[in-house]
Amino acid sequence: MSYLVLARKSRPQDFTQVVGQIPVVKTLRNSLVRDRIAHAILFSGVRGVGKTTLARIMAKAINCENLVDGNPCCECTSCIEIKKGAALDLYEIDGASNRGIQEIRELKEKIKFLPTSAKFKIIIIDEVHMLTTEAFNALLKTLEEPPAHVHFMFATTELHKIPITILSRCQRYELKRVAAPDLTAHFSKLCDEEGVKLDAAALDLIVRESEGSVRDGLSLLDQVFSFGDTEITVDDVIEVLGLVSRDIIHTIVTALLSGDAKEALQALDKTFDFGVDLKRFTTDLLTAFRTLILCRIDGCQKLIDIPQQELEFFQSIAKEYSHNTLHMKLNLLMSGVEEMRYATQPRLTLESTFLKIIQADDVVPVSSLLSKLDTLLQNSDAPLKTAESSIPVKKKSPEIKTEPIQQPTPTPTPTIEKTIEEPPLPEDPDIKAVQPPIAEPASESKPVPHPHQHDVRKDWLEFIAHVKDRKIWMAQDLQRADKAREVDGELQLHFSDHNNCSVLRQKENVKLLTEFILDFFQKDLKLHFITPVKGEKKENDTLDSPHKLRQKLANDPLVLMATEIFSGQIGDIRVGPRSR
């Protein structure tokens, strides 16, 4: 007899031999025990996870003469015929080869007759999504009301291609990828049966390459068994399967993170010498960075399906870098891999990507930068305030004035009282001339009704300084106002451009600015923004208007930021031809 590959030789014959898929197996066995078998069953999932195998085991169990706890005996006549492929009442059809309406019509004619030797006729259609729309429509009525002696079993790898009218008439079972521990145990058992000793690292590599598919893993084992002797090492597996050594992947990952361009490019050169497929290599590299990110996220280590020794290696590296840094380097690598797919020189593109990743430094969140800038701007005024309080010089600009006038001006009360106590001398004309200035301060000695109130026109710059200590950006926007005045209990802010106050007019900012106004001016003022009507155009409101150009230069964000950082003020603004 010709040699049978492991994928056929080790195919499960009953439910106990199925690798993984425990929920599906349990449901099918219970349906057999309780006699609740659906007339149409659909198995879906990726390649090599057991769709067709479960359909055959289910067909065997339905017609088994000695069913034991929902499991076929594999010894009765029906089980033996199905195992040999000689069962007359089992129709296994390839959906890709028999996809037309004519084949479905012939099938419908066959199932009209009673079974020949078994209890039921079983129809297994593999890759059922390949059927045409007409074939599916011809099958609809039969699926909805099939003969009592017929059961349908469907298998597909592309569930989304099957019409919903077919899906609604089937009992669906979605098979998952087989977990790595289950594959490891299954492959180890097969190695013992074949008399081959396989290193643990080599076995882990085969399990990783199978990607949850039992059949893919068995094909790789077959290839490795043919290459090696009774003992197979991880180097043998790498050489046979044309894979990239994990040591090279680890070296490149470490070099990209530490900034060692020489080590990264030399390791990349080794992969080219081995003739490794670039697509496969970049996939392994992306998977390595994904593993690093998952190692940095608490509770996500269950998503990493690699050997324990390799997991410990990635965990030790991930501790040294922030999550943002790893994510940024992964994005750079993904962009480079995408460019490499369409590049005329893939190696050069990949080397350039490596250099970009190495040159990218640690990532600092934008919120941290803004917080540091805010602190810097606030501290930039401290030396000026100290100088103001210690050096009695005349201020050049009212913008530097930061200390609000909240105390009443001291009056020469004692001097005035003494003058009043002296007898007046009305006959002397000189004293009459001096008397009014003395009487005027006397009126100021009376208690001021609201000593902490401020005037909008006089104290506007002090109010901006008051806001600046609390919200720097809000003070900058207030400086863009063309005019600020108090009219009938309103603080009217005039802006020549509505964009200059768009942020201030937001609901939460209006509330905050109103609180600042009430606290500083100590008046019940309502905030009112006055901007030009949209579409209104003044006589000088043209694109080349000198006034508009001058205003634009004065309100330039870079200019305002520079004046804030250096605590300066705007000097001359020139828009004439000589300045240009």
C-alpha positions in Angstrom: 0.0 0.0 0.0 1.3 3.5 -0.8 2.4 5.8 2.0 -0.3 7.8 3.8 0.6 11.2 5.0 0.1 12.0 8.6 -2.9 14.2 7.8 -4.8 11.1 6.5 -3.1 8.5 8.7 -4.0 10.3 11.9 -7.5 11.5 11.0 -9.8 11.1 14.0 -12.3 8.2 13.7 -14.5 9.2 16.6 -15.2 12.2 18.9 -12.6 11.2 21.5 -9.8 11.6 19.0 -10.8 15.1 17.8 -8.1 17.7 18.8 -9.7 20.7 20.5 -13.3 21.8 19.6 -14.6 20.6 23.0 -17.8 22.7 22.9 -18.8 21.5 19.4 -18.0 17.9 20.2 -20.0 18.0 23.4 -23.0 19.5 21.6 -23.0 16.9 18.8 -22.7 14.0 21.2 -25.5 15.3 23.4 -27.7 15.7 20.3 -27.0 12.0 19.4 -27.8 10.8 22.9 -31.0 12.8 23.2 -32.1 12.1 19.6 -32.2 15.8 18.7 -30.2 15.6 15.5 -30.7 18.5 13.1 -31.5 17.6 9.5 -28.9 20.2 8.2 -25.7 21.0 10.0 -23.1 23.6 8.8 -19.5 23.5 10.0 -17.4 26.7 9.4 -13.9 27.7 10.3 -10.4 28.1 8.9 -8.5 25.4 7.1 -7.5 22.2 8.9 -9.5 22.6 12.1 -11.7 19.5 11.6 -14.8 20.6 9.6 -14.9 17.6 7.2 -13.7 15.2 9.9 -16.5 16.1 12.2 -19.0 15.8 9.4 -17.8 12.2 8.7 -17.8 11.3 12.4 -21.3 12.6 12.7 -22.4 10.6 9.6 -20.8 7.5 11.2 -22.5 8.2 14.5 -26.0 8.7 12.9 -25.9 5.3 11.2 -23.9 3.5 14.0 -25.5 0.3 15.2 -23.8 0.3 18.6 -23.7 4.0 19.6 -22.0 4.4 23.0 -22.6 7.7 24.8 -22.9 9.5 21.6 -19.7 8.1 20.2 -19.6 5.7 17.1 -18.3 2.2 17.8 -16.2 2.0 14.7 -16.8 -1.7 14.6 -20.2 -2.2 13.0 -20.8 -2.7 9.3 -21.9 0.9 8.7 -18.8 2.4 10.6 -16.4 0.2 8.7 -17.9 1.0 5.3 -17.8 4.7 6.0 -14.1 4.4 7.1 -13.2 2.6 3.9 -15.2 5.0 1.8 -17.5 2.3 0.5 -20.8 3.4 2.1 -23.5 3.5 -0.5 -25.7 5.9 1.5 -23.0 8.5 2.1 -22.6 11.1 -0.6 -19.5 13.3 -0.2 -19.6 16.1 -2.8 -17.0 18.7 -3.6 -18.8 22.0 -3.9 -16.1 23.5 -6.1 -16.5 20.7 -8.7 -20.2 20.2 -8.5 -21.4 23.7 -8.1 -24.1 24.1 -10.8 -27.8 23.7 -10.7 -27.7 20.5 -12.7 -25.7 18.6 -10.0 -28.1 19.8 -7.3 -31.0 18.5 -9.4 -29.3 15.1 -9.7 -28.7 15.0 -6.0 -32.4 15.8 -5.3 -33.4 12.8 -7.5 -31.1 10.5 -5.5 -32.3 11.4 -2.1 -35.9 10.6 -3.0 -35.1 6.9 -2.6 -34.8 5.2 0.8 -31.3 4.2 2.1 -29.8 1.0 0.7 -28.3 -0.5 3.9 -28.0 2.2 6.5 -30.7 4.0 8.5 -30.1 7.4 6.9 -28.7 8.9 3.7 -26.0 11.4 4.6 -25.1 14.2 2.1 -21.8 16.0 2.8 -21.0 19.0 0.7 -17.5 20.4 1.2 -16.7 24.0 0.4 -20.4 24.6 0.1 -19.9 28.4 -0.5 -18.7 27.5 -4.0 -22.2 26.6 -5.2 -23.8 29.0 -7.6 -26.8 31.2 -6.7 -29.1 29.0 -8.8 -27.8 25.9 -7.1 -28.5 27.4 -3.6 -32.0 28.3 -4.7 -32.7 24.8 -5.9 -31.6 23.5 -2.6 -33.7 25.8 -0.5 -37.0 23.8 -0.4 -35.2 20.5 0.2 -33.3 21.9 3.1 -36.4 23.4 4.7 -38.5 20.1 4.4 -36.1 17.3 3.6 -37.2 13.6 3.5 -37.1 11.9 6.9 -34.3 9.6 5.9 -31.8 12.3 4.8 -29.3 14.4 6.8 -27.2 17.2 5.2 -23.7 18.1 6.4 -22.0 21.3 5.0 -18.5 22.5 5.5 -17.1 25.9 4.5 -14.2 28.2 5.1 -16.0 31.3 4.0 -19.3 31.6 5.8 -20.1 35.1 4.6 -20.5 33.8 1.0 -23.4 31.5 1.9 -26.9 33.1 1.4 -28.7 33.9 4.6 -31.6 31.8 3.3 -29.4 28.8 3.5 -27.9 29.7 6.9 -31.3 30.1 8.5 -32.2 26.5 7.6 -29.0 25.0 9.1 -27.7 24.4 12.6 -24.3 26.2 12.6 -21.1 25.2 14.3 -18.2 27.6 14.1 -14.9 25.8 14.8 -12.0 27.8 16.3 -8.3 27.6 15.8 -6.8 24.8 17.8 -4.9 26.1 20.9 -1.1 25.7 21.0 -1.1 23.4 24.1 -3.6 21.0 22.3 -1.4 21.0 19.2 1.7 20.4 21.2 0.2 17.4 23.0 -1.1 15.9 19.7 2.1 16.4 17.8 4.2 15.0 20.7 2.0 11.9 20.7 2.5 11.4 16.9 6.3 11.8 17.3 6.3 9.0 19.9 4.2 6.8 17.6 6.6 7.5 14.7 9.7 6.9 16.8 11.1 10.4 16.2 12.6 12.5 19.0 11.8 16.2 18.4 13.4 19.0 20.5 10.9 21.1 22.5 12.0 24.2 20.7 11.6 22.6 17.3 8.1 21.4 18.3 7.2 24.9 19.5 8.3 26.2 16.2 6.1 23.8 14.2 3.2 24.6 16.4 3.7 28.3 15.8 3.9 27.8 12.1 0.7 25.7 12.0 -1.3 28.8 13.2 -3.9 26.7 14.9 -4.4 24.3 11.9 -4.0 20.6 12.7 -3.6 19.7 9.1 -0.9 22.4 8.4 1.0 21.2 11.4 0.9 17.5 10.3 2.1 18.5 6.9 5.1 20.3 8.4 5.8 17.3 10.7 5.8 15.0 7.6 8.3 17.3 5.9 10.6 17.4 9.0 10.4 13.6 9.5 11.5 13.1 5.9 14.5 15.4 6.4 15.9 14.3 9.7 16.9 11.1 11.5 15.4 9.9 14.7 16.5 13.1 16.5 15.5 16.4 15.0 16.8 19.8 16.4 15.4 23.3 16.0 18.1 24.1 13.4 16.9 21.2 11.3 13.4 22.6 11.4 14.6 26.1 10.5 16.6 24.8 7.6 13.9 22.5 6.2 11.0 24.9 6.4 13.0 28.0 5.3 12.2 30.0 8.5 14.0 32.8 10.2 15.8 31.8 13.3 14.2 33.2 16.5 17.7 34.4 17.6 17.9 36.7 14.5 14.4 38.1 15.2 15.4 38.7 18.8 18.6 40.4 17.7 16.8 42.7 15.3 14.1 43.6 17.8 16.7 44.4 20.4 18.8 46.5 18.0 15.8 48.5 16.8 14.8 49.4 20.3 18.3 50.2 21.6 19.3 52.2 18.5 22.1 49.9 17.2 21.9 50.4 13.5 25.0 48.2 12.8 23.6 45.2 14.6 20.2 45.5 12.9 21.5 45.8 9.4 24.0 42.9 9.8 21.2 40.7 11.1 19.0 41.7 8.2 21.8 40.8 5.8 22.0 37.3 7.3 18.3 36.8 6.6 18.9 37.7 2.9 21.8 35.2 2.8 19.5 32.5 4.0 17.1 33.3 1.1 14.2 33.9 3.5 10.9 35.1 2.1 10.7 38.8 3.0 6.9 38.6 3.6 7.4 35.8 6.1 10.3 37.6 7.8 8.4 40.9 8.2 5.4 39.0 9.5 7.6 37.5 12.3 9.0 40.9 13.0 5.6 42.5 13.3 4.5 39.6 15.6 7.5 40.2 17.8 6.5 43.9 18.3 2.9 42.9 18.9 4.2 40.6 21.6 6.1 43.4 23.2 3.1 45.7 23.4 0.9 43.0 24.8 3.6 42.4 27.5 3.2 46.0 28.5 -0.6 45.8 28.9 -1.8 44.2 32.1 -4.1 41.2 31.6 -3.2 40.7 27.9 -0.5 38.0 28.3 -3.1 35.4 27.6 -3.3 36.7 24.1 0.4 35.7 23.5 0.7 32.2 22.1 4.5 31.6 22.3 6.8 29.3 24.3 7.5 30.3 27.9 11.2 30.9 27.4 10.5 33.3 24.5 7.8 35.0 26.5 10.2 35.7 29.3 12.6 37.2 26.8 10.0 39.7 25.5 8.8 40.5 29.0 12.3 41.5 30.0 12.7 43.8 27.0 9.2 45.4 27.3 9.9 46.6 30.8 12.6 49.0 29.6 10.3 50.9 27.1 7.0 52.7 27.4 3.9 51.6 25.7 3.8 54.7 23.5 7.4 54.1 22.3 6.7 50.5 21.4 3.5 51.5 19.6 5.3 54.3 17.6 8.0 51.9 16.4 5.4 49.3 15.5 3.5 51.9 13.4 6.8 52.8 11.6 7.5 49.2 10.9 4.0 48.6 9.6 4.3 51.6 7.3 7.6 50.4 6.0 6.3 46.9 5.3 3.4 48.3 3.4 5.8 50.4 1.3 8.0 47.4 0.7 5.1 45.5 -0.9 5.1 47.9 -3.9 8.8 49.0 -3.9 11.2 48.1 -6.8 13.9 47.5 -4.2 12.3 45.9 -1.1 15.6 45.4 0.7 16.5 49.1 0.5 13.0 50.1 1.7 13.3 47.7 4.7 16.7 49.1 5.6 15.4 52.6 5.4 12.6 51.6 7.6 15.0 50.2 10.2 16.9 53.5 10.2 13.7 55.5 10.8 12.8 53.2 13.7 16.2 53.6 15.2 16.2 57.4 14.9 12.8 57.7 16.5 13.4 58.5 20.2 11.2 57.9 23.2 7.7 59.3 22.9 6.6 62.0 25.2 2.8 62.5 25.5 1.5 65.9 24.1 -0.3 66.5 27.4 3.1 66.4 29.2 4.6 68.9 26.8 1.6 71.3 27.1 1.8 71.1 30.9 5.5 71.9 30.8 4.9 74.8 28.5 2.2 76.1 30.7 4.5 76.0 33.7 7.3 77.7 31.7 5.0 80.6 30.7 3.7 81.0 34.3 7.2 81.1 35.7 8.5 83.5 33.1 6.7 86.4 34.9 8.2 85.7 38.3 11.5 87.7 37.8 9.5 90.7 36.5 7.2 90.7 39.5 10.2 90.6 41.9 11.8 93.5 40.0 8.7 95.5 40.2 8.4 95.2 43.9 12.0 96.0 44.7 13.0 98.7 42.1 10.9 101.9 42.0 11.2 102.6 38.3 8.5 103.9 36.0 6.8 101.2 34.0 7.2 101.5 30.3 4.0 99.5 29.5 0.9 98.9 31.6 1.0 95.3 30.5 3.8 94.5 33.0 1.5 95.8 35.8 0.5 92.6 37.6 -0.4 93.7 41.2 -4.1 94.7 41.2 -5.2 97.8 43.0 -7.4 96.3 45.7 -6.6 98.7 48.7 -8.0 102.2 48.9 -5.5 105.0 48.3 -4.2 106.3 51.7 -5.4 109.8 52.4 -3.7 112.5 54.4 -6.4 112.4 57.1 -4.4 113.6 60.1 -3.1 116.6 58.2 -6.6 117.5 57.0 -8.1 117.2 60.5 -5.4 119.4 62.0 -6.1 122.0 59.3 -9.8 122.0 60.0 -9.2 122.5 63.7 -7.4 125.8 63.1 -9.5 128.9 62.8 -10.2 129.9 59.2 -8.8 133.1 57.9 -11.2 134.3 55.2 -9.7 137.8 55.1 -6.4 136.5 53.8 -6.7 135.9 50.0 -3.7 133.5 50.0 -5.4 131.1 52.4 -8.6 131.2 50.3 -6.6 130.1 47.3 -5.0 127.3 49.2 -8.3 126.2 50.9 -9.9 124.3 48.0 -7.0 121.8 47.5 -7.2 121.0 51.2 -10.9 120.6 51.2 -10.8 118.2 48.3 -8.7 115.5 50.0 -11.0 115.9 53.0 -13.8 114.6 50.8 -11.6 111.6 49.9 -11.3 110.7 53.5 -14.9 109.6 53.5 -15.4 105.8 53.3 -15.5 104.5 49.8 -18.7 102.6 49.1 -17.0 99.8 47.0 -13.2 100.0 47.6 -12.5 96.8 45.6 -14.4 97.7 42.4 -12.4 98.2 39.2 -13.1 100.2 36.1 -13.2 98.4 32.8 -11.5 101.2 30.8 -8.7 101.9 33.3 -8.0 98.4 34.7 -8.5 96.3 31.6 -4.8 95.4 31.3 -4.8 94.4 35.0 -7.8 92.2 34.3 -5.9 90.5 31.5 -3.0 89.9 34.0 -5.6 88.5 36.4 -6.8 86.0 33.8 -3.3 85.1 32.7 -2.4 83.8 36.2 -5.3 81.4 35.8 -5.7 80.6 32.1 -2.8 81.7 29.8 -4.6 80.9 26.6 -7.7 82.9 27.6 -5.6 86.0 28.3 -4.0 85.7 24.9 -7.5 85.6 23.3 -8.6 88.6 25.3 -5.6 90.6 24.1 -7.0 90.2 20.6 -10.1 92.3 21.5 -10.2 95.6 19.7 -12.1 97.3 22.4 -13.5 96.5 25.9 -16.0 98.8 27.5 -18.8 98.8 30.1 -22.2 99.8 28.8 -25.5 99.5 30.9 -24.2 96.6 33.1 -22.6 94.8 30.2 -18.9 94.1 29.5 -18.8 94.5 25.7 -15.9 92.9 23.9 -15.4 94.1 20.3 -13.6 91.7 17.9 -13.0 92.6 14.3 -12.7 88.9 13.4 -15.1 86.4 14.8 -12.5 83.7 14.7 -10.4 85.5 17.3 -13.2 84.8 19.9 -14.6 81.5 18.6 -13.0 79.6 21.5 -14.0 82.1 24.1 -17.6 82.0 23.0 -17.9 78.3 23.8 -20.3 77.6 26.6 -17.9 76.3 29.2 -15.4 79.1 28.5 -18.0 81.8 28.7 -18.9 80.6 32.2 -15.3 80.6 33.3 -14.6 84.0 31.9 -17.7 85.4 33.6 -16.5 84.1 36.9 -13.2 85.9 36.3 -15.0 89.2 35.4 -17.2 89.1 38.6 -14.2 88.3 40.8 -12.0 91.0 39.5 -14.3 94.0 38.7 -16.7 93.2 41.7 -19.6 94.3 39.5 -22.6 92.4 38.2 -21.5 92.5 34.6 -22.8 90.4 31.8 -20.5 89.3 29.1 -21.3 90.3 25.5 -19.3 89.7 22.4 -19.6 92.1 19.5 -18.3 90.8 16.1 -18.9 91.9 12.5 -22.1 90.5 10.9 -21.2 87.6 8.6 -21.1 88.9 5.0 -20.7 92.5 6.0 -17.9 94.3 4.2 -16.5 97.7 5.1 -15.0 100.1 2.6 -11.4 99.3 3.6 -12.1 95.6 4.2 -10.2 94.2 1.3 -7.6 91.4 0.9 -4.8 93.9 0.7 -6.1 96.4 3.3 -3.1 97.8 5.3 -5.3 97.9 8.5 -6.2 94.3 8.1 -2.6 93.3 7.4 -1.4 95.2 10.5 -4.0 93.6 12.6 -3.0 90.2 11.3 0.6 90.8 12.1 -0.2 92.0 15.6 -2.4 89.0 16.4 -0.1 86.4 14.9 0.1 83.4 17.3 3.9 83.2 17.1 4.2 86.9 17.9 1.9 86.6 20.9 3.7 83.5 22.1 7.1 85.2 21.9 5.8 88.2 23.9 4.5 85.9 26.6 7.6 83.8 26.9 10.0 86.8 27.0 7.6 89.0 28.9 8.0 91.7 26.2 5.6 93.8 24.2 4.9 94.5 20.6 6.9 97.5 19.3 6.6 99.0 15.8 4.4 97.2 13.2 5.4 98.3 9.7 3.5 97.3 6.6 5.0 99.9 4.2 6.8 99.0 1.0 10.3 99.6 2.5 9.6 97.1 5.3 8.5 94.5 2.8 
